[in-house]
Amino acid sequence: MHGYKSYLACVKHLHLAQFISFLRVIFTPLTLVYLSDWEHKTIFLLVTVIVAGLTDFFDGYVARLEKKTSYLGAIHDFTADKLFVLSALLVFTAAGKIPCWVTFVILYRDIFVMGMRIYTSYSRVEIKASPIGKFKTAILFGGFILLLLGIEQYMLVIYFSMILTVISFVDYFWKFRTVVINED
């Protein structure tokens, strides 16, 4: 019970945009339902993915509207995105819907980008999310939705998202490189 009270105390200090991001963290384990035998798992996950995708859009919008953007908020949003997206990718891979290598390309990119962002934060430099990275995430959510709707061409959208994943990695790496070069 003590842990639950600590959790509630922490959540009540979140402003609206952070709370919206936090919903994606809560939705993350719900992706595992797809691996069950429940007859309504696909529609359940479809609704979950749509709501998670909407929270990804609205958290930043609300933060800018309320003038409560921050580096911590950006990291919170980034982390919530990665948890949900990677969980969904791993679940769909385990279900045989997405090739393992696609999931690993996206997974490795996300780990490297997170490492670069952490490293540059020690230099007090923020590598902001790129428009390409945001677009990649939106396209990936679209691919998940098409998969759950049973539209056979969903993998074309997933592959397009993977291409954007590689392009956004190059963009992040170029920004990272600039920070490292300027440290000397």
Backbone as CSV, one residue per row, in Angstrom:
resi,resn,N_x,N_y,N_z,CA_x,CA_y,CA_z,C_x,C_y,C_z
1,MET,0.823,-1.202,0.000,0.000,0.000,0.000,0.862,1.259,0.000
2,HIS,2.005,1.209,0.699,2.876,2.378,0.759,3.373,2.775,-0.634
3,GLY,3.725,1.774,-1.457,4.196,2.048,-2.813,3.128,2.718,-3.658
4,TYR,1.885,2.304,-3.472,0.768,2.892,-4.210,0.582,4.354,-3.841
5,LYS,0.707,4.684,-2.544,0.579,6.082,-2.103,1.714,6.930,-2.659
6,SER,2.909,6.385,-2.693,4.054,7.112,-3.274,3.821,7.374,-4.749
7,TYR,3.282,6.366,-5.437,2.980,6.498,-6.856,1.955,7.607,-7.081
8,LEU,0.878,7.613,-6.283,-0.158,8.638,-6.425,0.389,10.029,-6.126
9,ALA,1.267,10.137,-5.149,1.871,11.429,-4.823,2.695,11.939,-5.995
10,CYS,3.377,11.031,-6.678,4.194,11.400,-7.841,3.306,11.840,-9.009
11,VAL,2.251,11.094,-9.274,1.370,11.380,-10.404,0.640,12.711,-10.224
12,LYS,0.270,13.050,-8.995,-0.486,14.290,-8.791,0.351,15.538,-9.075
13,HIS,1.674,15.399,-9.148,2.541,16.533,-9.462,2.795,16.693,-10.958
14,LEU,2.280,15.796,-11.750,2.437,15.904,-13.197,1.484,16.972,-13.723
15,HIS,1.989,17.809,-14.643,1.040,18.700,-15.309,0.395,17.906,-16.443
16,LEU,-0.617,18.498,-17.065,-1.465,17.761,-18.005,-0.660,17.093,-19.125
17,ALA,0.289,17.798,-19.732,1.068,17.216,-20.835,1.866,16.008,-20.362
18,GLN,2.463,16.092,-19.174,3.225,14.959,-18.652,2.297,13.782,-18.344
19,PHE,1.112,14.077,-17.838,0.140,13.019,-17.556,-0.275,12.318,-18.848
20,ILE,-0.484,13.100,-19.912,-0.860,12.523,-21.206,0.248,11.590,-21.702
21,SER,1.514,12.022,-21.580,2.640,11.152,-21.952,2.650,9.890,-21.098
22,PHE,2.383,10.062,-19.812,2.410,8.942,-18.882,1.379,7.871,-19.246
23,LEU,0.292,8.276,-19.881,-0.710,7.294,-20.300,-0.111,6.249,-21.243
24,ARG,0.831,6.668,-22.110,1.486,5.712,-23.016,2.276,4.674,-22.229
25,VAL,2.860,5.098,-21.117,3.590,4.148,-20.266,2.611,3.132,-19.688
26,ILE,1.452,3.608,-19.253,0.427,2.715,-18.710,-0.095,1.758,-19.786
27,PHE,-0.231,2.248,-21.032,-0.743,1.421,-22.130,0.264,0.366,-22.600
28,THR,1.538,0.553,-22.302,2.588,-0.327,-22.815,2.334,-1.802,-22.517
29,PRO,2.093,-2.203,-21.268,1.880,-3.641,-21.044,0.601,-4.179,-21.680
30,LEU,-0.310,-3.292,-22.042,-1.551,-3.747,-22.683,-1.294,-4.367,-24.052
31,THR,-0.146,-4.057,-24.650,0.178,-4.655,-25.952,0.299,-6.171,-25.856
32,LEU,0.625,-6.668,-24.673,0.781,-8.111,-24.484,-0.524,-8.880,-24.687
33,VAL,-1.640,-8.196,-24.587,-2.946,-8.832,-24.800,-2.989,-9.487,-26.182
34,TYR,-2.273,-8.912,-27.145,-2.282,-9.436,-28.511,-1.769,-10.876,-28.574
35,LEU,-0.969,-11.264,-27.610,-0.418,-12.629,-27.609,-1.343,-13.626,-26.916
36,SER,-2.475,-13.153,-26.443,-3.418,-14.028,-25.735,-4.382,-14.699,-26.714
37,ASP,-5.234,-15.527,-26.162,-6.272,-16.202,-26.951,-7.603,-15.460,-26.906
38,TRP,-7.639,-14.303,-26.289,-8.869,-13.536,-26.131,-9.426,-13.186,-27.509
39,GLU,-10.683,-13.424,-27.734,-11.278,-13.219,-29.059,-11.353,-11.745,-29.464
40,HIS,-11.317,-10.824,-28.516,-11.425,-9.393,-28.812,-10.077,-8.664,-28.735
41,LYS,-8.991,-9.433,-28.728,-7.668,-8.833,-28.536,-7.317,-7.830,-29.643
42,THR,-7.688,-8.097,-30.870,-7.319,-7.215,-31.975,-8.012,-5.865,-31.866
43,ILE,-9.294,-5.860,-31.595,-10.018,-4.590,-31.464,-9.550,-3.843,-30.217
44,PHE,-9.252,-4.570,-29.143,-8.738,-3.957,-27.921,-7.412,-3.255,-28.197
45,LEU,-6.510,-3.955,-28.887,-5.212,-3.358,-29.174,-5.340,-2.237,-30.203
46,LEU,-6.246,-2.355,-31.137,-6.485,-1.282,-32.103,-6.859,0.008,-31.373
47,VAL,-7.795,-0.089,-30.453,-8.209,1.089,-29.676,-7.025,1.606,-28.852
48,THR,-6.268,0.712,-28.256,-5.111,1.102,-27.452,-4.075,1.837,-28.300
49,VAL,-3.776,1.330,-29.484,-2.788,1.966,-30.375,-3.290,3.336,-30.824
50,ILE,-4.551,3.438,-31.159,-5.104,4.733,-31.591,-5.015,5.749,-30.449
51,VAL,-5.419,5.350,-29.259,-5.361,6.271,-28.115,-3.904,6.634,-27.794
52,ALA,-3.007,5.659,-27.834,-1.591,5.935,-27.580,-1.038,6.904,-28.629
53,GLY,-1.406,6.703,-29.886,-0.965,7.613,-30.950,-1.492,9.020,-30.734
54,LEU,-2.728,9.135,-30.292,-3.299,10.458,-30.012,-2.592,11.124,-28.836
55,THR,-2.240,10.346,-27.805,-1.508,10.940,-26.679,-0.142,11.426,-27.123
56,ASP,0.460,10.736,-28.093,1.759,11.168,-28.612,1.647,12.534,-29.277
57,PHE,0.545,12.788,-29.945,0.331,14.091,-30.584,-0.043,15.150,-29.543
58,PHE,-0.981,14.818,-28.668,-1.544,15.825,-27.777,-0.623,16.245,-26.640
59,ASP,0.294,15.374,-26.190,1.135,15.792,-25.070,1.996,17.003,-25.433
60,GLY,2.610,16.978,-26.599,3.417,18.112,-27.039,2.575,19.345,-27.317
61,TYR,1.415,19.126,-27.910,0.507,20.229,-28.211,0.075,20.935,-26.927
62,VAL,-0.317,20.147,-25.935,-0.762,20.706,-24.658,0.401,21.410,-23.949
63,ALA,1.582,20.817,-23.983,2.742,21.444,-23.335,3.044,22.809,-23.953
64,ARG,2.980,22.891,-25.275,3.234,24.186,-25.938,2.107,25.172,-25.647
65,LEU,0.887,24.691,-25.640,-0.269,25.543,-25.366,-0.208,26.126,-23.948
66,GLU,0.184,25.294,-22.995,0.261,25.739,-21.602,1.619,26.370,-21.264
67,LYS,2.513,26.427,-22.273,3.870,26.967,-22.071,4.608,26.223,-20.955
68,LYS,4.500,24.891,-21.000,5.156,24.044,-20.013,6.081,23.041,-20.695
69,THR,6.742,23.480,-21.754,7.711,22.600,-22.398,8.992,22.618,-21.567
70,SER,9.660,21.473,-21.536,10.918,21.375,-20.786,11.736,20.222,-21.345
71,TYR,13.008,20.217,-20.994,13.870,19.121,-21.412,13.393,17.817,-20.759
72,LEU,13.009,17.890,-19.479,12.494,16.707,-18.796,11.228,16.199,-19.477
73,GLY,10.347,17.109,-19.875,9.133,16.716,-20.579,9.446,16.038,-21.904
74,ALA,10.458,16.566,-22.613,10.860,15.967,-23.890,11.396,14.551,-23.683
75,ILE,12.188,14.369,-22.630,12.729,13.041,-22.326,11.595,12.105,-21.907
76,HIS,10.673,12.617,-21.129,9.515,11.827,-20.700,8.708,11.356,-21.915
77,ASP,8.452,12.274,-22.851,7.714,11.947,-24.069,8.468,10.908,-24.896
78,PHE,9.770,11.139,-25.076,10.624,10.228,-25.849,10.603,8.827,-25.240
79,THR,10.734,8.759,-23.916,10.760,7.468,-23.224,9.412,6.759,-23.335
80,ALA,8.329,7.500,-23.159,6.997,6.904,-23.287,6.784,6.355,-24.699
81,ASP,7.223,7.126,-25.705,7.123,6.658,-27.096,7.870,5.355,-27.283
82,LYS,9.115,5.342,-26.835,9.957,4.169,-27.057,9.399,2.944,-26.343
83,LEU,8.945,3.112,-25.120,8.382,1.969,-24.394,7.187,1.376,-25.134
84,PHE,6.275,2.246,-25.556,5.070,1.741,-26.215,5.401,1.137,-27.580
85,VAL,6.140,1.872,-28.389,6.440,1.411,-29.752,7.249,0.120,-29.730
86,LEU,8.277,0.065,-28.892,9.104,-1.138,-28.860,8.336,-2.328,-28.306
87,SER,7.465,-2.103,-27.339,6.631,-3.187,-26.829,5.720,-3.719,-27.943
88,ALA,5.080,-2.806,-28.664,4.206,-3.227,-29.763,5.003,-3.972,-30.841
89,LEU,6.167,-3.453,-31.192,6.993,-4.132,-32.197,7.373,-5.541,-31.744
90,LEU,7.792,-5.675,-30.498,8.187,-6.990,-29.991,6.998,-7.955,-29.955
91,VAL,5.839,-7.456,-29.567,4.635,-8.300,-29.538,4.263,-8.733,-30.951
92,PHE,4.264,-7.800,-31.904,3.913,-8.155,-33.284,4.959,-9.086,-33.901
93,THR,6.222,-8.934,-33.494,7.264,-9.843,-33.973,7.040,-11.240,-33.401
94,ALA,6.737,-11.307,-32.102,6.476,-12.608,-31.467,5.261,-13.293,-32.095
95,ALA,4.304,-12.491,-32.547,3.100,-13.040,-33.187,3.336,-13.377,-34.662
96,GLY,4.531,-13.093,-35.170,4.852,-13.413,-36.559,4.321,-12.411,-37.573
97,LYS,3.969,-11.218,-37.133,3.393,-10.203,-38.022,4.437,-9.238,-38.582
98,ILE,5.535,-9.044,-37.867,6.601,-8.138,-38.299,7.914,-8.914,-38.221
99,PRO,8.736,-8.864,-39.290,10.005,-9.588,-39.259,10.914,-9.095,-38.120
100,CYS,11.602,-10.027,-37.537,12.489,-9.735,-36.413,13.524,-8.665,-36.771
101,TRP,14.091,-8.724,-37.966,15.150,-7.788,-38.328,14.640,-6.349,-38.368
102,VAL,13.379,-6.152,-38.743,12.795,-4.804,-38.770,12.720,-4.261,-37.346
103,THR,12.236,-5.088,-36.439,12.144,-4.680,-35.037,13.520,-4.325,-34.490
104,PHE,14.529,-5.117,-34.829,15.861,-4.842,-34.306,16.487,-3.590,-34.900
105,VAL,16.234,-3.290,-36.152,16.728,-2.030,-36.729,16.161,-0.855,-35.942
106,ILE,14.863,-0.887,-35.684,14.220,0.211,-34.958,14.690,0.225,-33.501
107,LEU,14.792,-0.936,-32.881,15.261,-1.041,-31.503,16.676,-0.494,-31.349
108,TYR,17.589,-0.918,-32.210,18.983,-0.459,-32.115,19.081,1.035,-32.338
109,ARG,18.330,1.563,-33.285,18.342,3.008,-33.526,17.896,3.750,-32.277
110,ASP,16.825,3.279,-31.662,16.297,3.963,-30.486,17.278,3.922,-29.321
111,ILE,17.965,2.798,-29.134,18.951,2.702,-28.063,20.121,3.647,-28.336
112,PHE,20.610,3.683,-29.557,21.714,4.587,-29.894,21.316,6.052,-29.730
113,VAL,20.131,6.404,-30.189,19.667,7.793,-30.068,19.523,8.179,-28.599
114,MET,18.980,7.275,-27.803,18.845,7.568,-26.378,20.222,7.789,-25.752
115,GLY,21.173,6.954,-26.112,22.544,7.118,-25.614,23.155,8.445,-26.036
116,MET,22.947,8.832,-27.286,23.480,10.110,-27.765,22.838,11.281,-27.022
117,ARG,21.549,11.206,-26.793,20.848,12.287,-26.089,21.302,12.374,-24.633
118,ILE,21.541,11.244,-24.006,22.042,11.253,-22.629,23.451,11.846,-22.593
119,TYR,24.305,11.409,-23.504,25.679,11.915,-23.541,25.709,13.431,-23.733
120,THR,24.940,13.928,-24.690,24.965,15.375,-24.953,24.338,16.166,-23.810
121,SER,23.452,15.547,-23.048,22.846,16.264,-21.916,23.910,16.590,-20.862
122,TYR,24.968,15.778,-20.775,26.062,16.085,-19.849,26.809,17.344,-20.270
123,SER,26.762,17.651,-21.546,27.366,18.889,-22.058,26.359,20.029,-22.062
124,ARG,25.200,19.783,-21.446,24.114,20.771,-21.399,23.619,21.152,-22.794
125,VAL,23.663,20.166,-23.701,23.162,20.372,-25.051,21.990,19.421,-25.260
126,GLU,20.887,19.971,-25.698,19.706,19.159,-25.953,19.612,18.863,-27.449
127,ILE,19.600,17.587,-27.786,19.320,17.202,-29.172,17.823,16.988,-29.238
128,LYS,17.155,17.933,-29.844,15.687,17.882,-29.916,15.243,16.818,-30.911
129,ALA,14.032,16.336,-30.683,13.440,15.376,-31.621,13.314,16.041,-32.987
130,SER,13.711,15.309,-33.998,13.656,15.867,-35.348,12.275,15.647,-35.942
131,PRO,11.874,16.496,-36.881,10.598,16.269,-37.568,10.558,14.902,-38.258
132,ILE,11.716,14.444,-38.754,11.767,13.129,-39.408,11.442,12.035,-38.396
133,GLY,12.010,12.136,-37.197,11.747,11.148,-36.150,10.298,11.137,-35.723
134,LYS,9.705,12.333,-35.608,8.289,12.412,-35.238,7.412,11.811,-36.344
135,PHE,7.762,12.114,-37.586,7.011,11.572,-38.725,7.144,10.053,-38.762
136,LYS,8.353,9.563,-38.493,8.602,8.117,-38.455,7.701,7.433,-37.439
137,THR,7.568,8.044,-36.261,6.725,7.461,-35.222,5.258,7.457,-35.648
138,ALA,4.812,8.553,-36.245,3.419,8.629,-36.712,3.151,7.564,-37.781
139,ILE,4.086,7.396,-38.702,3.935,6.391,-39.762,3.909,4.986,-39.153
140,LEU,4.761,4.749,-38.154,4.797,3.448,-37.504,3.463,3.148,-36.806
141,PHE,2.902,4.155,-36.119,1.578,3.969,-35.519,0.552,3.645,-36.610
142,GLY,0.654,4.316,-37.750,-0.241,4.025,-38.877,-0.096,2.590,-39.351
143,GLY,1.140,2.102,-39.406,1.387,0.708,-39.784,0.767,-0.273,-38.798
144,PHE,0.880,0.052,-37.508,0.252,-0.797,-36.486,-1.263,-0.852,-36.686
145,ILE,-1.839,0.309,-36.962,-3.297,0.371,-37.148,-3.716,-0.452,-38.361
146,LEU,-2.980,-0.312,-39.471,-3.304,-1.103,-40.670,-3.177,-2.602,-40.390
147,LEU,-2.132,-2.990,-39.657,-1.942,-4.395,-39.287,-3.165,-4.893,-38.516
148,LEU,-3.579,-4.108,-37.532,-4.709,-4.523,-36.685,-6.040,-4.497,-37.427
149,LEU,-6.128,-3.688,-38.470,-7.339,-3.663,-39.295,-7.348,-4.795,-40.320
150,GLY,-6.212,-5.523,-40.419,-6.122,-6.646,-41.344,-5.826,-6.230,-42.775
151,ILE,-5.303,-5.033,-42.966,-4.963,-4.557,-44.311,-3.585,-5.106,-44.680
152,GLU,-3.561,-5.912,-45.724,-2.362,-6.669,-46.071,-1.136,-5.825,-46.369
153,GLN,-1.310,-4.620,-46.837,-0.172,-3.774,-47.208,0.469,-3.067,-46.008
154,TYR,0.110,-3.455,-44.798,0.654,-2.793,-43.614,2.177,-2.832,-43.590
155,MET,2.782,-3.891,-44.130,4.243,-3.995,-44.085,4.908,-2.932,-44.951
156,LEU,4.250,-2.468,-46.009,4.831,-1.369,-46.794,4.966,-0.120,-45.928
157,VAL,3.988,0.124,-45.093,4.028,1.283,-44.191,5.105,1.073,-43.123
158,ILE,5.212,-0.139,-42.594,6.247,-0.456,-41.599,7.633,-0.288,-42.217
159,TYR,7.823,-0.767,-43.457,9.117,-0.612,-44.131,9.438,0.871,-44.365
160,PHE,8.445,1.641,-44.757,8.654,3.079,-44.943,9.079,3.721,-43.623
161,SER,8.436,3.320,-42.531,8.811,3.820,-41.213,10.249,3.423,-40.871
162,MET,10.636,2.208,-41.249,11.997,1.761,-40.977,13.016,2.584,-41.761
163,ILE,12.689,2.935,-43.001,13.576,3.790,-43.795,13.715,5.154,-43.121
164,LEU,12.592,5.693,-42.645,12.639,6.965,-41.921,13.431,6.818,-40.617
165,THR,13.381,5.638,-40.018,14.162,5.359,-38.805,15.644,5.532,-39.089
166,VAL,16.110,4.973,-40.187,17.528,5.073,-40.555,17.891,6.521,-40.881
167,ILE,17.029,7.209,-41.633,17.288,8.615,-41.983,17.340,9.471,-40.725
168,SER,16.414,9.255,-39.803,16.420,10.063,-38.574,17.632,9.731,-37.713
169,PHE,18.108,8.483,-37.768,19.336,8.138,-37.039,20.513,8.947,-37.572
170,VAL,20.619,9.040,-38.880,21.709,9.827,-39.480,21.603,11.290,-39.032
171,ASP,20.378,11.815,-38.999,20.151,13.186,-38.549,20.610,13.361,-37.104
172,TYR,20.203,12.465,-36.205,20.632,12.536,-34.807,22.140,12.399,-34.693
173,PHE,22.711,11.459,-35.450,24.150,11.248,-35.377,24.904,12.495,-35.816
174,TRP,24.408,13.162,-36.849,25.066,14.371,-37.332,25.040,15.465,-36.254
175,LYS,23.914,15.609,-35.568,23.813,16.578,-34.464,24.732,16.178,-33.315
176,PHE,24.769,14.891,-33.017,25.636,14.373,-31.959,27.096,14.642,-32.288
177,ARG,27.470,14.370,-33.519,28.847,14.581,-33.981,29.270,16.031,-33.774
178,THR,28.360,16.956,-34.087,28.649,18.380,-33.932,28.913,18.724,-32.471
179,VAL,28.135,18.165,-31.563,28.333,18.414,-30.126,29.694,17.872,-29.691
180,VAL,30.032,16.654,-30.095,31.294,16.024,-29.695,32.488,16.813,-30.249
181,ILE,32.410,17.240,-31.510,33.502,18.018,-32.109,33.700,19.333,-31.380
182,ASN,32.603,19.966,-30.964,32.682,21.266,-30.285,33.145,21.150,-28.835
183,GLU,33.241,19.927,-28.298,33.711,19.755,-26.917,35.199,20.026,-26.776
184,ASP,35.935,19.844,-27.830,37.411,20.016,-27.751,37.827,21.434,-27.674
